[in-house]
Amino acid sequence: MKKELNDFIEKFLDPPKEYTLIPFWFLNDELSEEKIYKYLRDFLDHGVYGVIPHARIGLPKSIGFMSEKWLYYVRLIVDFAHKNGMIVILYDEGMYPSGSCSGKVVERNPLYSARAIVRRERGKSKLENNEELIYEDAKYEYIHTRSKGVIRGIHFGEDDNEPGAPPAGDILNPEAVESFLELVLDVYYRELGEYFGKTIIGIFTDEPNPLGRKPIKDAHPWTWGMLEYANKLLGYDFRSALPYLWERDSEISNRIRRDFEKVVQKRLEDSFYKPYMERCEKYGICLTGHPKGPMDLSVLKYFHIPGQDIVWRWVEPYKPNSIEGPESTGPKCSVSAKVHFGRKRNSNECFGAYGWELTYDEMEWLTGWLLVRGVDMLVPHAFYYSIEGPRKDERPPDVGPHNIWWNNYKLYADKCRRICWINGEGTPVVSVAILTDGYSLPWEVAKILFENQIDFLYLDFETLTEKGEIREGKVKVGEQLYSLIVCDGIDKLPSGILNKLSEVIEKGRCIFYGKEVSGVKIGFFDREKFISYVRGIVELDVIVVPWYSGLRYRHVRYEKLDIYIFFNEGKQSVEGEIDVKAKGDYLWLDPNTGKVKPKGKSRFLRLLPGEMEVLLVGDKV
């Protein structure tokens, strides 16, 4: 144990560089070798050992995305990174969402523009070129047409509200996706292949959107052959169901819309994510980035490094949106994907569009919020090459070299690297799984578990079916053994899932909260009764006296050591006696310095708001 402890403390002080922050680097002005090298050396000096070169608005038109000149500058960055032990993740678009190659996919073939199905009054207009009449009823025609969606471009005049915005590609069309991969990934491999799988570890895809940005009003995603695809997937003729996509709040329209959302998601998986993943594997790099929605869990099985993002202040320190609503589920989404899909890492693109008013304390709090949920690769949005003119206000702030905290940034970067290393190398210890269809993640019951120091992961139907084993009324998925399965917001469990969980249900280890689920015998509508039952079923991992609703924790095993990360998300300081399930002596570490704290084997935990500590538990530590 002494050797394991010493090795851990030594690595904690200076973890492997692969756990570095990997920021978006906005290349948004005229580029020069001298300035690129100056920035990269500065990044190294400030503890940043990786970058994502990202074309952004402000690049001169002489540097088009994937042009010879663009590739020349990317090669400069990769060459420098290779010589200096840095890592690079390529970015697949100019600018986003992914799938267009800055309009070149549509330039190659106009039929590859993003498609949609729209509703028009009968007899009001004729079909235009490359439009299809899919269905008609007494009042409307349902027409397959261009969505007219765009992406944000990389030159002035090309933002999504400007005439020059590049057209979005049809990422539901396998042929259009193949064109995109040829124009981007194949070209990168041709030019930089000697670095793939070494200095270049992956490629970042950014919120692929079948409609593109700013599509025509009341459009739904569509493509060639979509009706036949939907019919086969759903097992019924979807043609006559189309009108319900434009209805709201009836039982049948809600069901049809959910069915259609699953059709679109599955088509996106088949046409975009699966071939993209396979191409990355062929070239020896990881597909990373994040899907469009924060609760898109199922699609993350195609990511070698599953990810999500927090942007636009959708999550804020000490506010309800940090623990309520869809955006609050993002980190647990990517972490659950990492664990259940057998990945080594998971990522989060963070701080984008929080504004120049973002403070250092806010950034620290958001970082802790992500890390204590298990994120192990942070992608700060963003470091700016230039903040000249309007560049300064393009999805700000610069959280790196142009910010007031840059001189002390290495302390922050080293802290992040330490906790990312623990999260990346440790095996999570979790006893509760929240069941999901993989498309919607319940947050109400997650909030209750968070506030009572009961950790959890999201478990999707597909993973449960394919990988789940029932062991004495518990559910084993890989290295995780779940003592309790919780259903929240599920209308009906598929028959296969009910059969799979029959023993678990009989033993009272599968329950519902808030909404009754047919076939599940035990459930609760009262928060206190629910948490009381959970505490009776699950051996509590962390007990703090007095109780604090704002205290979060993460428990991982690293070799023979148990590691606990504690973070105070609340406005109130935490001061109390702590007891954990792991047996052994306590040793406290400071994530800011990497050193052992001078509090001995104390079981007293004191955390100011936004503060984090690390606890080691082991024999004779």
Secondary structure per residue as TSV (DSSP state, phi and psi in degrees):
chain	resnum	aa	ss	phi	psi
A	1	M	-	360.0	-35.5
A	2	K	H	-59.8	-42.3
A	3	K	H	-64.8	-45.8
A	4	E	H	-59.1	-40.5
A	5	L	H	-65.1	-47.4
A	6	N	H	-63.0	-41.2
A	7	D	H	-62.2	-42.2
A	8	F	H	-64.3	-47.6
A	9	I	H	-62.7	-37.2
A	10	E	H	-66.0	-43.9
A	11	K	H	-71.1	-33.9
A	12	F	H	-63.3	-35.8
A	13	L	H	-65.7	-39.3
A	14	D	S	-143.6	80.3
A	15	P	-	-69.6	167.0
A	16	P	-	-55.6	144.1
A	17	K	G	-64.7	-19.8
A	18	E	G	-63.2	-16.9
A	19	Y	G	-94.0	16.8
A	20	T	S	-63.0	160.4
A	21	L	-	-60.3	141.8
A	22	I	-	-128.6	84.7
A	23	P	-	-75.6	151.5
A	24	F	E	-60.6	131.3
A	25	W	E	-112.0	104.8
A	26	F	E	-72.9	105.2
A	27	L	E	-89.3	100.1
A	28	N	-	-134.5	27.4
A	29	D	S	-158.1	-178.7
A	30	E	-	-58.3	130.6
A	31	L	-	-101.9	150.5
A	32	S	-	-142.3	149.4
A	33	E	H	-57.4	-47.9
A	34	E	H	-57.9	-45.1
A	35	K	H	-71.6	-37.4
A	36	I	H	-59.8	-48.6
A	37	Y	H	-64.9	-38.3
A	38	K	H	-61.1	-45.3
A	39	Y	H	-61.6	-47.5
A	40	L	H	-62.8	-39.7
A	41	R	H	-64.5	-37.0
A	42	D	H	-66.5	-39.8
A	43	F	H	-59.0	-46.8
A	44	L	H	-58.7	-44.3
A	45	D	H	-62.3	-23.9
A	46	H	T	-104.2	19.1
A	47	G	T	79.9	19.4
A	48	V	-	-109.3	115.6
A	49	Y	-	-115.1	20.8
A	50	G	E	-157.5	156.9
A	51	V	E	-146.9	158.2
A	52	I	E	-119.6	99.5
A	53	P	E	-64.3	121.4
A	54	H	E	-131.1	111.4
A	55	A	E	-66.8	129.4
A	56	R	-	-134.5	166.3
A	57	I	T	-55.6	130.7
A	58	G	T	121.4	-16.9
A	59	L	-	-62.0	139.8
A	60	P	-	-68.4	154.4
A	61	K	T	-66.4	-13.4
A	62	S	T	-72.7	-12.7
A	63	I	S	-118.1	82.5
A	64	G	-	-79.6	153.7
A	65	F	T	-63.6	129.2
A	66	M	T	68.6	13.3
A	67	S	S	-75.7	168.2
A	68	E	H	-57.8	-39.3
A	69	K	H	-68.3	-41.4
A	70	W	H	-60.4	-46.3
A	71	L	H	-64.9	-32.1
A	72	Y	H	-61.1	-45.9
A	73	Y	H	-73.3	-34.6
A	74	V	H	-63.8	-39.4
A	75	R	H	-63.3	-38.9
A	76	L	H	-56.4	-45.2
A	77	I	H	-64.3	-45.6
A	78	V	H	-67.0	-41.5
A	79	D	H	-58.9	-46.4
A	80	F	H	-62.3	-45.4
A	81	A	H	-58.9	-43.7
A	82	H	H	-61.0	-42.0
A	83	K	H	-74.5	-19.5
A	84	N	T	-118.5	17.4
A	85	G	T	70.6	25.3
A	86	M	-	-95.3	166.0
A	87	I	E	-118.4	153.4
A	88	V	E	-130.2	136.0
A	89	I	E	-114.9	123.9
A	90	L	E	-73.4	158.5
A	91	Y	E	-117.1	137.7
A	92	D	-	-96.3	7.8
A	93	E	S	-145.4	162.6
A	94	G	S	-130.0	75.9
A	95	M	S	-120.8	-59.9
A	96	Y	B	-172.1	161.4
A	97	P	S	-74.5	163.7
A	98	S	S	-71.9	155.1
A	99	G	S	119.0	4.2
A	100	S	S	-118.6	-22.2
A	101	C	T	51.1	51.7
A	102	S	T	55.3	37.5
A	103	G	T	91.7	-7.0
A	104	K	H	-70.7	-26.7
A	105	V	H	-61.7	-45.1
A	106	V	H	-74.9	-31.8
A	107	E	H	-61.6	-37.6
A	108	R	H	-64.9	-44.3
A	109	N	-	-150.9	110.0
A	110	P	G	-58.6	-22.6
A	111	L	G	-71.4	-9.3
A	112	Y	G	-91.6	8.9
A	113	S	B	-71.9	154.8
A	114	A	-	-55.9	140.5
A	115	R	E	-115.0	164.9
A	116	A	E	-155.1	164.8
A	117	I	E	-115.1	132.2
A	118	V	E	-127.2	164.3
A	119	R	E	-113.8	127.4
A	120	R	E	-128.4	150.3
A	121	E	E	-64.6	140.3
A	122	R	T	-62.0	137.8
A	123	G	T	77.1	0.9
A	124	K	S	-82.7	-24.9
A	125	S	S	-155.6	156.9
A	126	K	-	-90.6	158.3
A	127	L	-	-66.0	136.8
A	128	E	-	-90.7	176.2
A	129	N	T	-57.2	139.5
A	130	N	T	60.8	32.2
A	131	E	-	-111.7	152.7
A	132	E	E	-128.8	137.2
A	133	L	E	-85.5	115.6
A	134	I	E	-92.7	-36.7
A	135	Y	E	-164.2	155.3
A	136	E	E	-145.7	146.8
A	137	D	-	-122.4	-164.2
A	138	A	S	-63.5	-26.3
A	139	K	S	-115.4	-31.8
A	140	Y	E	-127.5	156.8
A	141	E	E	-110.2	141.1
A	142	Y	E	-113.3	110.7
A	143	I	E	-119.1	133.9
A	144	H	E	-86.6	122.1
A	145	T	E	-148.8	-177.2
A	146	R	E	-69.9	141.4
A	147	S	-	-77.0	-20.5
A	148	K	-	61.6	19.1
A	149	G	-	-71.5	154.4
A	150	V	B	-129.6	177.1
A	151	I	-	-119.3	166.6
A	152	R	B	-78.2	127.6
A	153	G	-	-89.5	-174.5
A	154	I	S	-111.5	-2.5
A	155	H	S	-115.8	153.3
A	156	F	T	-56.2	138.3
A	157	G	T	90.9	2.4
A	158	E	-	-117.8	14.7
A	159	D	S	-69.9	168.4
A	160	D	T	-69.6	-9.1
A	161	N	T	-108.2	15.3
A	162	E	S	-118.6	154.8
A	163	P	T	-59.3	-28.7
A	164	G	T	-87.1	5.6
A	165	A	-	-58.4	129.5
A	166	P	-	-66.4	144.5
A	167	P	B	-70.1	142.8
A	168	A	-	-74.4	148.9
A	169	G	B	-87.9	158.8
A	170	D	-	-85.3	89.9
A	171	I	T	-81.4	2.8
A	172	L	T	-91.7	-4.1
A	173	N	S	-105.4	114.2
A	174	P	H	-57.3	-32.9
A	175	E	H	-69.3	-39.2
A	176	A	H	-66.6	-37.9
A	177	V	H	-66.4	-40.7
A	178	E	H	-59.5	-40.9
A	179	S	H	-61.6	-43.5
A	180	F	H	-59.9	-46.1
A	181	L	H	-65.6	-36.3
A	182	E	I	-64.6	-40.7
A	183	L	I	-75.0	-25.7
A	184	V	I	-112.0	-71.5
A	185	L	I	-66.3	-42.4
A	186	D	I	-63.8	-38.5
A	187	V	H	-68.5	-43.0
A	188	Y	H	-58.7	-41.5
A	189	Y	H	-67.4	-39.6
A	190	R	H	-62.0	-38.5
A	191	E	H	-86.9	-30.4
A	192	L	H	-130.4	19.5
A	193	G	G	-56.8	-29.2
A	194	E	G	-66.1	-16.6
A	195	Y	G	-99.7	-9.2
A	196	F	B	-65.5	133.9
A	197	G	T	80.0	0.3
A	198	K	T	-122.3	-96.6
A	199	T	T	-67.1	-43.2
A	200	I	E	-87.1	109.2
A	201	I	E	-97.1	-15.2
A	202	G	E	-171.7	-179.0
A	203	I	E	-134.2	138.5
A	204	F	E	-100.5	120.6
A	205	T	E	-106.2	139.9
A	206	D	E	-121.9	110.1
A	207	E	-	34.7	59.6
A	208	P	-	-52.1	131.7
A	209	N	-	-130.3	114.9
A	210	P	T	-58.4	-30.6
A	211	L	T	-87.6	-17.5
A	212	G	-	76.6	-176.8
A	213	R	B	-90.0	148.8
A	214	K	S	54.3	48.9
A	215	P	-	-73.4	173.5
A	216	I	-	-62.1	154.4
A	217	K	T	-64.4	142.5
A	218	D	T	57.7	34.5
A	219	A	-	-95.2	149.6
A	220	H	E	-121.1	148.3
A	221	P	E	-59.4	143.3
A	222	W	-	-158.9	167.5
A	223	T	-	-162.8	178.4
A	224	W	T	-63.8	130.8
A	225	G	T	78.8	10.3
A	226	M	H	-66.5	-37.2
A	227	L	H	-63.3	-45.4
A	228	E	H	-63.8	-38.1
A	229	Y	H	-63.1	-45.2
A	230	A	H	-63.9	-43.6
A	231	N	H	-58.6	-45.1
A	232	K	H	-66.5	-41.9
A	233	L	H	-70.3	-41.5
A	234	L	H	-87.3	-22.8
A	235	G	S	81.2	14.9
A	236	Y	S	-148.1	163.9
A	237	D	-	-75.2	110.0
A	238	F	-	-79.8	-12.7
A	239	R	G	-55.3	-50.5
A	240	S	G	-74.4	-10.1
A	241	A	G	-87.0	-11.8
A	242	L	G	-53.4	-41.8
A	243	P	G	-57.2	-27.6
A	244	Y	G	-68.4	-16.8
A	245	L	G	-65.4	-21.0
A	246	W	G	-103.2	5.9
A	247	E	-	-99.6	162.6
A	248	R	-	-132.5	142.3
A	249	D	S	67.9	19.9
A	250	S	-	-103.1	156.5
A	251	E	H	-60.2	-43.2
A	252	I	H	-71.6	-38.4
A	253	S	H	-66.6	-37.9
A	254	N	H	-62.8	-40.9
A	255	R	H	-67.0	-44.1
A	256	I	H	-62.6	-41.9
A	257	R	H	-64.6	-40.2
A	258	R	H	-64.0	-42.0
A	259	D	H	-59.3	-43.7
A	260	F	H	-68.3	-38.5
A	261	E	H	-58.9	-38.6
A	262	K	H	-70.5	-34.6
A	263	V	H	-62.4	-47.5
A	264	V	H	-62.1	-44.4
A	265	Q	H	-63.3	-43.6
A	266	K	H	-66.8	-39.9
A	267	R	H	-62.8	-40.3
A	268	L	H	-63.2	-40.4
A	269	E	I	-61.4	-46.9
A	270	D	I	-69.9	-38.8
A	271	S	I	-91.6	-29.5
A	272	F	I	-113.1	-62.1
A	273	Y	I	-68.3	-43.3
A	274	K	H	-64.8	-51.3
A	275	P	H	-64.1	-31.2
A	276	Y	H	-65.3	-46.9
A	277	M	H	-58.8	-44.6
A	278	E	H	-64.8	-37.0
A	279	R	H	-66.9	-40.2
A	280	C	H	-62.3	-42.0
A	281	E	H	-64.0	-38.3
A	282	K	H	-59.5	-37.5
A	283	Y	H	-94.6	-1.1
A	284	G	T	78.3	26.9
A	285	I	-	-127.2	171.1
A	286	C	E	-96.2	139.3
A	287	L	E	-85.2	124.5
A	288	T	E	-137.5	-170.4
A	289	G	E	111.5	-147.0
A	290	H	E	-158.5	152.6
A	291	P	-	-76.5	-176.9
A	292	K	S	-70.7	-38.6
A	293	G	S	-106.3	146.8
A	294	P	T	-70.0	-15.7
A	295	M	T	-108.2	12.8
A	296	D	-	-77.8	80.8
A	297	L	-	-82.0	-45.9
A	298	S	G	-56.5	-42.1
A	299	V	G	-67.4	-19.9
A	300	L	G	-69.1	-9.8
A	301	K	G	-65.3	-16.7
A	302	Y	G	-90.8	-2.2
A	303	F	-	-97.4	129.6
A	304	H	S	-72.8	-30.2
A	305	I	B	-124.8	90.2
A	306	P	-	-64.2	145.8
A	307	G	E	-147.8	168.9
A	308	Q	E	-144.6	-174.1
A	309	D	E	-144.0	158.7
A	310	I	E	-128.4	116.8
A	311	V	E	-141.6	170.1
A	312	W	T	56.8	25.7
A	313	R	T	57.5	31.3
A	314	W	S	-69.5	-21.0
A	315	V	S	-127.0	129.1
A	316	E	-	-135.1	147.6
A	317	P	T	-57.4	132.0
A	318	Y	T	65.3	16.6
A	319	K	S	-112.8	157.2
A	320	P	G	-57.0	-29.6
A	321	N	G	-68.5	-6.4
A	322	S	G	-79.2	-11.9
A	323	I	T	-140.8	3.6
A	324	E	S	-131.5	144.6
A	325	G	S	91.9	165.3
A	326	P	G	-56.1	-40.8
A	327	E	G	-64.2	-25.1
A	328	S	G	-70.0	-14.2
A	329	T	G	-89.4	-11.0
A	330	G	H	-51.5	-53.9
A	331	P	H	-61.7	-40.8
A	332	K	H	-67.4	-27.0
A	333	C	H	-62.4	-52.7
A	334	S	H	-69.7	-36.5
A	335	V	H	-66.1	-42.0
A	336	S	H	-62.2	-40.3
A	337	A	H	-62.2	-43.8
A	338	K	H	-57.5	-48.8
A	339	V	H	-68.5	-49.5
A	340	H	H	-80.9	-23.8
A	341	F	T	-97.8	4.4
A	342	G	T	71.6	38.1
A	343	R	-	-96.1	159.7
A	344	K	S	-86.8	-31.9
A	345	R	-	-133.3	165.1
A	346	N	-	-146.5	154.0
A	347	S	E	-130.3	166.0
A	348	N	E	-147.2	126.8
A	349	E	E	-84.6	118.0
A	350	C	E	-129.9	150.1
A	351	F	E	84.5	-0.5
A	352	G	E	-62.3	134.2
A	353	A	T	61.3	25.0
A	354	Y	-	-78.0	-11.3
A	355	G	-	89.3	157.8
A	356	W	T	-64.7	-13.1
A	357	E	T	-77.2	-6.2
A	358	L	-	-56.9	126.1
A	359	T	-	-96.0	163.8
A	360	Y	H	-62.3	-40.5
A	361	D	H	-62.5	-38.3
A	362	E	H	-64.4	-43.5
A	363	M	H	-62.0	-42.2
A	364	E	H	-61.5	-43.5
A	365	W	H	-64.1	-46.5
A	366	L	H	-62.3	-36.7
A	367	T	H	-63.6	-46.1
A	368	G	H	-61.9	-39.5
A	369	W	H	-57.6	-41.2
A	370	L	H	-73.4	-45.7
A	371	L	H	-67.3	-40.3
A	372	V	T	-70.0	-16.2
A	373	R	T	-88.5	-8.3
A	374	G	T	111.5	4.1
A	375	V	-	-64.4	137.6
A	376	D	-	-128.2	9.3
A	377	M	E	-142.1	113.3
A	378	L	E	-99.8	131.1
A	379	V	E	-116.7	85.5
A	380	P	E	-60.4	133.3
A	381	H	S	-108.8	94.1
A	382	A	-	-164.6	169.3
A	383	F	E	-99.0	130.3
A	384	Y	E	-100.0	133.4
A	385	Y	S	-66.8	-39.2
A	386	S	-	-142.4	144.7
A	387	I	-	-121.1	27.2
A	388	E	-	-73.9	136.5
A	389	G	G	58.7	-135.8
A	390	P	G	-70.3	-12.0
A	391	R	G	-59.8	-32.9
A	392	K	G	-59.9	-30.7
A	393	D	G	-107.6	21.4
A	394	E	S	-93.1	96.8
A	395	R	S	51.9	52.4
A	396	P	-	-72.6	168.7
A	397	P	-	-102.2	171.2
A	398	D	-	-74.5	118.1
A	399	V	-	-95.9	10.3
A	400	G	S	-121.4	-116.1
A	401	P	T	-66.8	-18.4
A	402	H	T	-101.0	17.7
A	403	N	S	-110.8	161.2
A	404	I	T	-68.6	-18.2
A	405	W	T	-92.7	4.1
A	406	W	G	-60.4	-36.7
A	407	N	G	-59.7	-28.9
A	408	N	G	-106.9	17.4
A	409	Y	H	-66.9	-28.9
A	410	K	H	-61.1	-34.6
A	411	L	H	-61.3	-43.2
A	412	Y	H	-66.6	-45.2
A	413	A	H	-62.6	-40.8
A	414	D	H	-66.6	-39.8
A	415	K	H	-60.9	-45.8
A	416	C	H	-61.0	-41.5
A	417	R	H	-63.4	-37.3
A	418	R	H	-63.6	-48.8
A	419	I	H	-73.3	-35.8
A	420	C	H	-61.4	-37.4
A	421	W	H	-63.4	-46.4
A	422	I	H	-59.5	-48.0
A	423	N	H	-64.6	-37.6
A	424	G	H	-73.2	-39.0
A	425	E	H	-92.1	-24.3
A	426	G	S	-80.3	153.2
A	427	T	E	-96.0	120.3
A	428	P	E	-65.6	145.4
A	429	V	-	-111.7	105.5
A	430	V	-	-138.0	136.3
A	431	S	-	-111.3	-10.4
A	432	V	E	-122.1	136.7
A	433	A	E	-121.8	135.1
A	434	I	E	-96.8	123.1
A	435	L	E	-78.6	141.3
A	436	T	E	-148.3	155.3
A	437	D	-	-77.7	-5.3
A	438	G	S	94.3	-3.8
A	439	Y	S	-119.0	-19.1
A	440	S	-	-140.1	128.5
A	441	L	-	-110.6	119.0
A	442	P	-	-63.8	130.4
A	443	W	-	-109.5	-20.6
A	444	E	H	-62.9	-49.2
A	445	V	H	-72.2	-29.6
A	446	A	H	-61.4	-39.6
A	447	K	H	-59.3	-44.7
A	448	I	H	-62.2	-44.2
A	449	L	H	-65.2	-44.7
A	450	F	H	-54.6	-48.8
A	451	E	H	-71.6	-10.0
A	452	N	T	-115.2	21.5
A	453	Q	T	51.7	49.4
A	454	I	-	-124.0	110.6
A	455	D	-	-79.9	160.3
A	456	F	E	-156.8	166.0
A	457	L	E	-132.3	159.8
A	458	Y	E	-89.2	132.7
A	459	L	E	-119.9	117.4
A	460	D	E	-88.5	156.8
A	461	F	H	-54.2	-45.1
A	462	E	H	-63.0	-44.4
A	463	T	H	-65.4	-42.4
A	464	L	H	-59.4	-43.6
A	465	T	H	-66.2	-45.4
A	466	E	H	-84.6	-32.4
A	467	K	H	-117.5	-15.4
A	468	G	-	-72.8	136.8
A	469	E	E	-122.3	139.7
A	470	I	E	-95.9	121.3
A	471	R	E	-124.9	101.4
A	472	E	T	52.5	46.6
A	473	G	T	82.6	1.7
A	474	K	E	-110.6	164.4
A	475	V	E	-112.5	121.2
A	476	K	E	-105.9	125.5
A	477	V	E	-129.3	107.8
A	478	G	T	61.3	-125.7
A	479	E	T	-88.2	-4.0
A	480	Q	E	-92.5	136.8
A	481	L	E	-122.6	110.8
A	482	Y	E	-95.4	121.9
A	483	S	S	-81.0	-18.8
A	484	L	E	-146.9	135.1
A	485	I	E	-113.3	129.2
A	486	V	E	-116.8	131.6
A	487	C	E	-107.3	131.6
A	488	D	E	-144.7	121.1
A	489	G	S	78.8	10.2
A	490	I	-	-89.5	126.7
A	491	D	S	-67.8	-46.8
A	492	K	-	-158.9	133.5
A	493	L	-	-79.7	134.5
A	494	P	-	-57.4	150.3
A	495	S	H	-58.8	-37.1
A	496	G	H	-63.6	-36.1
A	497	I	H	-71.1	-41.1
A	498	L	H	-60.3	-42.5
A	499	N	H	-64.9	-41.9
A	500	K	H	-61.8	-38.0
A	501	L	T	-96.7	10.8
A	502	S	H	-56.3	-45.2
A	503	E	H	-67.5	-38.2
A	504	V	H	-64.6	-41.6
A	505	I	H	-64.2	-44.1
A	506	E	H	-61.0	-34.8
A	507	K	T	-86.8	6.6
A	508	G	T	71.5	23.1
A	509	R	-	-105.8	8.4
A	510	C	E	-129.1	116.4
A	511	I	E	-132.5	164.3
A	512	F	E	-115.1	158.5
A	513	Y	E	-133.9	132.6
A	514	G	S	83.4	-32.8
A	515	K	S	-143.8	124.5
A	516	E	-	-62.7	139.2
A	517	V	-	-120.5	120.5
A	518	S	T	-58.5	131.1
A	519	G	T	94.9	-17.5
A	520	V	-	-97.1	119.5
A	521	K	-	-82.0	-27.5
A	522	I	E	-116.6	132.3
A	523	G	E	-160.8	168.5
A	524	F	E	-141.6	143.3
A	525	F	S	-111.3	-9.1
A	526	D	S	-106.1	128.4
A	527	R	H	-59.8	-47.0
A	528	E	H	-66.6	-39.6
A	529	K	H	-67.1	-37.1
A	530	F	H	-62.2	-50.6
A	531	I	H	-68.7	-31.2
A	532	S	H	-63.7	-41.5
A	533	Y	H	-66.3	-43.1
A	534	V	H	-59.5	-43.9
A	535	R	H	-64.4	-26.3
A	536	G	H	-79.1	-21.4
A	537	I	H	-95.7	-40.2
A	538	V	S	-100.5	131.8
A	539	E	-	-70.7	117.1
A	540	L	-	-64.7	134.9
A	541	D	S	-87.6	-32.6
A	542	V	E	-136.4	131.0
A	543	I	E	-128.1	126.6
A	544	V	E	-123.1	133.8
A	545	V	E	-124.9	119.2
A	546	P	S	-75.4	163.7
A	547	W	-	-73.1	141.8
A	548	Y	-	-129.2	122.5
A	549	S	T	-69.2	-21.5
A	550	G	T	-88.3	-2.6
A	551	L	E	-81.9	128.7
A	552	R	E	-117.8	154.9
A	553	Y	E	-146.0	161.8
A	554	R	E	-139.9	135.5
A	555	H	E	-120.1	125.1
A	556	V	E	-131.9	157.3
A	557	R	E	-106.8	131.8
A	558	Y	E	-127.3	109.0
A	559	E	T	53.2	-119.0
A	560	K	T	-99.1	7.6
A	561	L	E	-102.4	146.1
A	562	D	E	-103.4	127.5
A	563	I	E	-116.3	129.0
A	564	Y	E	-117.3	131.1
A	565	I	E	-106.2	124.4
A	566	F	E	-113.4	136.8
A	567	F	E	-141.1	134.8
A	568	N	E	-97.4	104.8
A	569	E	-	-85.8	-11.0
A	570	G	S	-89.1	168.5
A	571	K	S	-78.4	-18.4
A	572	Q	S	-96.1	139.3
A	573	S	-	-64.9	145.3
A	574	V	E	-96.0	125.4
A	575	E	E	-143.6	108.2
A	576	G	E	-173.9	171.2
A	577	E	E	-80.2	133.7
A	578	I	E	-112.7	139.2
A	579	D	E	-134.0	135.4
A	580	V	E	-122.9	160.1
A	581	K	S	-68.3	-36.5
A	582	A	S	-61.7	140.1
A	583	K	-	-98.5	138.9
A	584	G	S	141.4	-173.0
A	585	D	E	-81.5	158.5
A	586	Y	E	-103.2	139.1
A	587	L	E	-139.9	125.4
A	588	W	E	-101.1	138.1
A	589	L	E	-121.5	145.8
A	590	D	-	-96.0	112.7
A	591	P	T	-65.8	-20.0
A	592	N	T	-74.9	-35.3
A	593	T	T	-109.3	-21.0
A	594	G	-	81.7	8.6
A	595	K	S	-107.8	159.4
A	596	V	B	-66.2	135.9
A	597	K	-	-83.2	145.6
A	598	P	T	-81.0	48.4
A	599	K	T	-118.1	12.4
A	600	G	T	59.6	-136.3
A	601	K	T	-101.3	26.3
A	602	S	-	-59.5	144.3
A	603	R	-	-102.2	13.5
A	604	F	E	-92.8	128.5
A	605	L	E	-112.4	126.0
A	606	R	E	-130.1	118.1
A	607	L	E	-130.9	124.1
A	608	L	-	-71.6	162.0
A	609	P	T	-54.3	130.3
A	610	G	T	79.8	8.0
A	611	E	-	-97.7	152.7
A	612	M	E	-131.0	144.4
A	613	E	E	-138.2	159.8
A	614	V	E	-120.9	133.4
A	615	L	E	-117.1	128.6
A	616	L	E	-101.0	134.4
A	617	V	E	-126.8	126.6
A	618	G	E	-169.2	173.9
A	619	D	T	-73.5	118.5
A	620	K	T	57.8	42.7
A	621	V	-	-78.5	360.0
